[in-house]
Amino acid sequence: MNKVLVLAFVLVIAALPGYCAQTISIKQTAIKFLLAMGGVVLSSIVIYAGLTFYNHFFVDKRPSSFGKEDSLSTPDNIEDAVAFFIKKNKLK
C-alpha cells in the first residue's frame, strides 16, 4: 500500500507544471562541464605530483635482483607451495 502512495505522490509532483521541468541553457551546461573537467585535471595533477614526490623520496632506488627462487611460476605441488610461503615470509 505504501508503494502505491509513493508512486501516486511522484506522479502528482511530476505532473505539476514547472515543478520538475527546468530550462537550462547550453552555456550553463558547458560551464558546469568545464568546471567538472577542470576538477578532473586538477586532481590528476595533484595525484601525479604526490606520487612523483613519494617515489623520489620514499622508494628504494636499488634494483632488486631476482634469482631462480624468486620466480613467479606456480609451485608444482602443495609441499613446494608451503615451502615457498614459509621461505618468503621468513617463518620458522
Order of alpha helices (4+ residues) and beta strands (2+ residues): alpha-alpha-alpha
